[in-house]
Amino acid sequence: MNSWRPYPLLRLLFPFLTGIVIEIAYGPLGVGPWWTLALLTFSTCSILIFPSVFKAYRLRWISGLMINLFLMVAGHQIAASHNPCNDPDYAGREPDGLFLATVAEPPSIRKSSFKTILDIRYRREKDQWIRCKGQAAGYLKMRDMAQQLQYGDYILLHAGLIEIKDNSNPHSFNYARYLGNKNIHHQVFAEPGAWKILKIPPAGMIRKVAFQLRDRLLNILRDNQVKGKEFAVASALLLGYVEELDADLRKDYAATGAMHILSVSGMHVGIIYIFLEFLLGFLNRRKSGRFLKAVILMAFIWFYAMITGLSPCVFRSAAMLSLPILAKSLNRSPDMFNVIAASVFILLVVDPYLVLDVGFQLSYLAVAGIILLYKPIYDVYLTSAWLPDKLWSILAISLAAQIATLPITLYTFHQFPNYFMLTNLFVVPLSSLIIYVGILLMAVGAIPMLSMICAKLLIVLVWLLNSIIHFIEQLPCSTLRGIHISSLEMFLLYLIICMGFLYLMKKQISFLYLFLCVCIVLNLVVLDFRLQRLRSNRLIVYNAYRAAFYQISMQDKAIVFYDGRAMHESALQKMNWETVRADMEAHGIKFHRAFWSGRSNWPVGTALTMLPVYCSGNYIQFYDYRLAILKKTIPKGLKRDLPVDFLILSGNPAIRIADAVACFHPRQIIIDATNTRFRTMQWLKEASIQHIDCQAVTMHGAFEKEFSKDVGN
């Protein structure tokens, strides 16, 4: 028997998903909508005209091939249609002018501006409005009545769309890629006089009402004196409002493996479903009542999903719950893998670029892991005692989800919570209780005495949750950090998990051989990385915040030079050093020394014990490569040329590129992060005229130079 036969939707999902991935990786391949229609028409007509041919057992692969090919083309075309860059009316093609846009995301208020996502609808061209398409990250300066800005509002915007460029450091968060995965490739900065709210009926009224309701529910929490960290966690856990989560809270929850409860996900939707299922249990007595119950359940679940922002995790959970609810009302029992595949189809048709969303990936992997691995793990320990059984059930679910998401978690977040099982033992029941008490508080918010009692209980529960999380985070070796794996290593880890699971379930020796072979391949990949590191010699100029950070490394040793105003601000200094350390960890650098580049006397001997680096004033030599750091104007009386390989402009010196080239003859000019934007743009323009290779780290990201493996020979 074909083991895939019970899962038709799962089989159909793979070619559809393949088409989406091809479009994202390679872009349009010249397959237009009419090709899709022609392929569908041809396939349908062929099957209808020659049914006997396609029913023949030996030719069954032809109809299967046609269906798979059609689904692949359909996935490719749907993905292409969702990429605004493929549209001839894309707003980014003419980025300057007068635009009519809608607020596509609830604005978050900063010190002096709003941050939101703008959906560009029209562009003013001569005397008429031209329809256009595209989204942009909007930073709108405050103005009168600006506090009234809400989701769905129309605004008139006179500004330029600026392309978002990758200015990140190696192995740090790539903001440009993050927005690019959401098909947002431009940003706009508007002064108070460059935008205004229009009195037009807002777009997306359903979601606007949902967000307004969320704000009212948040005010119930505030009115009942839920504040501080308790409000931040309660609002995130109940309503998906994460604007008030500070860095310390995020760090504690991430380090203990409990970050998933701060973003509304399947667990939250499931708890809401169980609560409503209990309240509406009386409708099960009649067939019409079961159908009415299904309608009410789906309406509440989807409305809750919209209130919490309709994130991919919530969308997935709502879609996956809706299908079993509907099937149950019709006395059907759908297979969970078909339900998962159906929900994936729904989500990817709505937005095919969700395949790039880490939350989407983790959500489905966790669900698949629980379905596949929970029962085998749970069966390891069977007991008739109620409490040990419930505790082991929670641990088995946690372990199944952690195994399924482990490789992608290591690849994305570079850390592993060692006490995740201990964390979930407390987090799961506590968070469920918090959700139930929070729902009760919002339901009785208009009754002073009851709302006060519920609010006090909610505050105590959230405080207890935060205290437990913080205690676990403070335990020795609570988090294993600095784990950097490649995409190939992530794929091999998944193969190891799959082969190990299949061997344990089916007891076939072939799966054990495959398991061992993949383990050997993974070890060879790790060995190859270590061999490459032995030949690695790098110079890197980081895009630090208001500071200069340079690193010279060889094999597993590095010297870091730093300078700048940020050195006097501990928070900024810590942030910059975290960026440098993350890069060093990813490259396997175990030993490093740091020197302040502003000192007049360089510790030459100390540097030489680490690396063959010679320093004299603002000149650094590493083997045959020479580096100069220019912080001041070139002395007028200097007549001798000082040729270097790399020239770094730092501290905003008042010089011209032509003068620097005439004196230093550099092969490469690097503009570090301590220079103003005005002077950086001026230098880039001058370098372009001089045909000199010039890179500004604040605009193009960190400068990284890999020296040849034969350096110094």
Order of alpha helices (4+ residues) and beta strands (2+ residues): alpha-alpha-alpha-alpha-beta-beta-beta-beta-beta-beta-beta-alpha-beta-beta-alpha-alpha-alpha-alpha-alpha-alpha-alpha-alpha-alpha-beta-alpha-alpha-beta-alpha-alpha-beta-beta-beta-alpha-beta-alpha-beta-beta-beta-beta-alpha-beta-alpha-beta-alpha-beta
